Amino acid sequence: MLALVGAHYHFRRVVPVALRPLFGKTEFWISLKTGSKSEARLSAMALHARTSALFRTARTMTDPAQNKPITKDDLLALVWI
């Protein structure tokens, strides 16, 4: 979702309920640092794809030896790849 906050657009994405303990938040708010709606839409589409991939990975990635969910540190490492 795009939201105009002041003069700049922001991207907002709700974190799925099951993944909230991993991320420690209920949603992502990211400034797109642009007042242009067309630029903001392009950036938002890219962020939507990236967060979708991140959520998919968080749901499926486990430690095969212990069959436990990934840690917050594992997720942070994925975000910055």
C-alpha positions in Angstrom: 0.0 0.0 0.0 1.1 3.5 -0.7 0.6 6.3 1.7 1.4 10.0 1.2 2.9 11.3 4.5 3.8 14.9 4.2 5.5 15.4 0.9 6.8 11.8 0.5 5.2 8.4 -0.2 5.6 5.5 2.1 5.2 1.8 1.5 3.2 -0.2 4.1 3.0 -3.9 4.4 1.3 -5.9 7.1 3.3 -8.8 8.5 1.3 -12.0 8.6 0.1 -12.9 12.1 2.1 -16.2 12.2 5.3 -14.3 11.4 5.0 -11.4 13.8 7.0 -13.1 16.6 9.9 -13.6 14.1 9.9 -10.0 12.9 8.9 -8.4 16.2 6.4 -6.0 14.4 3.0 -6.0 12.9 3.9 -4.1 9.8 6.6 -2.5 7.7 6.6 1.2 7.0 9.3 2.3 4.6 9.8 5.8 3.2 10.1 5.8 -0.6 11.7 9.2 -0.4 9.8 10.6 -3.4 6.8 12.8 -4.0 6.2 11.3 -7.4 3.3 8.8 -7.4 4.6 7.0 -10.4 8.1 6.5 -8.9 6.6 5.5 -5.6 4.4 2.8 -7.4 7.5 1.3 -9.0 9.4 1.2 -5.7 6.4 -0.2 -3.9 6.0 -3.0 -6.4 9.7 -4.0 -5.9 9.3 -3.8 -2.1 6.1 -5.9 -2.3 7.9 -8.6 -4.3 10.8 -8.5 -1.8 8.6 -8.7 1.3 6.6 -11.5 -0.3 9.8 -13.5 -0.9 10.9 -12.8 2.6 7.6 -14.0 4.1 7.7 -17.1 1.9 11.2 -17.9 3.1 10.4 -17.3 6.7 7.5 -19.7 6.5 9.5 -22.5 4.9 13.0 -22.2 6.2 13.9 -24.5 9.1 16.9 -26.0 10.6 16.8 -29.6 9.2 18.7 -31.0 12.2 16.3 -29.5 14.8 13.3 -28.7 12.7 13.0 -25.3 14.3 11.9 -22.0 12.8 14.6 -19.6 11.7 15.8 -16.9 14.1 15.4 -13.2 13.9 19.1 -13.0 13.1 18.6 -15.4 10.2 15.8 -13.1 8.9 17.9 -10.0 9.3 20.6 -11.6 7.2 18.0 -12.3 4.4 16.8 -8.7 4.4 20.3 -7.3 3.8 21.3 -9.8 1.0 
